[in-house]
Amino acid sequence: MKRMKRFLYLCLFVIAMLTLGACGKKSNGDTQIPDQLNEQLKQQGEGLLTQLYQMDEKQLAQVIDSAQKSDQAAFIEGLKSFEASKETVGALKEIDDTKVTLSDGNYVVKIKYTGDKRKSEMTLGFDSKTNNVSVFSITPKYSVVENMEKAALNTVLGMGTVFVILIFISFLISLFKHINKFENKLKSKATKEPVKEVVDVKTESENLCDDLELVAVITAAIAEFSGNDASSLIVRSIKRVKR
């Protein structure tokens, strides 16, 4: 029952945050936040942080689902940021400082707090004109040693990646000589096409003079035998047969 009440309180807080802009509008050029609005924003921000730490995973998922239906992208990202950093920061111990500022038309609430494992900061901002949540993030604070360890780890990972790539490139270059050997082997195995010798066949020209003489003799003999005029005879060409 208590969990349900906390969940309802958080939902009411979300609705209240969306309507705060209408209560706190000022004339153009006024950069001062009224004291009443300043205190109200502080209380709402600290109340949100406290409610988030009192919720379990199931209730947090329900709040995220409710925010998705209202199309509050920045608020959803903040809830997911809190969900991801909760294990890193640990349980809420105390709130150290809360400040409210007005920047570029946005009311920004920054809450510094201490967890079991480390300090962290919540930033919550919304547009004073549209009343939509514009900024919501959780930023864990790391010590100098932890930051140096992260930087060293990133450096080692980066250098390791470069060395792996260089080794891979060297391996590829070493394979080029095997490719050349393979190409040369294929060339040596290639069969050569036989060259066909073209034999020129020279036809011997026939001696037509001897043939004509032979025809004339035969024609005269036939004419003499038959008593006919040699001019009436038809003599076909005679070709020699080579044996």
Residue, then its C-alpha position, 0 to 999 in steps of 0.5 A: m500500500k505504501r509503495m502504491k502511495r509513493f507511485l501516486y505521489l510521483c505521478l502527481f509530481v510529474i503533473a505538477m512539474l508540467t504546470l509549474g511554468a504557467c505559475g512562474k511566467k514573468s515579463n520579458g527581460d526579467t532574469q530573477i526567479p521569484d523566491q516562492l517559485n525558487e523554493q517550490l522548484k527546489q522542493q519539487g526537485e528534491g522530492l523527485l530525487t527522494q521518490l525515485y530512490q524509494m521506488d523499486e524496478k517495477q514501479l520505475a518501469q511503470v513511471i517510464d511507461s506513463a511518461q512515454k504516453s505523455d510524449q516527454a522524451a527528455f523526462i524519459e531519458g532522465l529516468k533511464s539515466f537514473e536507472a542506469s546510474k543507481e547501482t553506481v551511486g548507491a542508495l541516497k544518503e543525503i542532499d548536499d546542495t540545491k540551486v535553481t537558475l534561469s538559462d535560455g528560457n529554461y528553469v534548471v534545478k541542480i541537486k548535488y547529493t551523496g550516495d553510498k558509493r559516490k557523489s552524484e548530481m541531478t539536473l532537471g530543467f523545463d521550458s518556461k513557455t511550453n512547460n515541457v521537461s527539457v533537461f533531466s540527467i543523473t551524473p555520477k561524480y568520479s574521483v581523480v584516481e578513477n578518472m585516471e584509471k578510465a583514461a589509462l584503460n581507454t588509452v590501452l584499449g585504443m593502442g591495443t586496437v591499433f596494434v591489432i589492425l597493424i598486425f592484420i595488415s602485415f599479415l595481409i601483405s605477407l600473403f602477396k608473395h604467395i599470390n605471385k607464386f600461385e600466378n606463376k605456377l598457373k602460367s607454367k602449367a598453361t598448355k601451349e597450342p600446337v602450331k599448324e604448319v601451312v603447306d603450300v601446294k603448288t599446282e603444276s601448270e600443264n604443258l598445253c603446247d604438247d596437248l595441242e599438237l597431239v590433238a591436231v595429229i588425232t584430228a587429222a587421222i580421224a579425218e583421213f579415216s572417215g573421209n570427212d573434213a577436219s573442220s567439222l570434227i569437234v575435239r574435246s580437250i585432252k588431259r594427261v593422267k598422272r600415274 
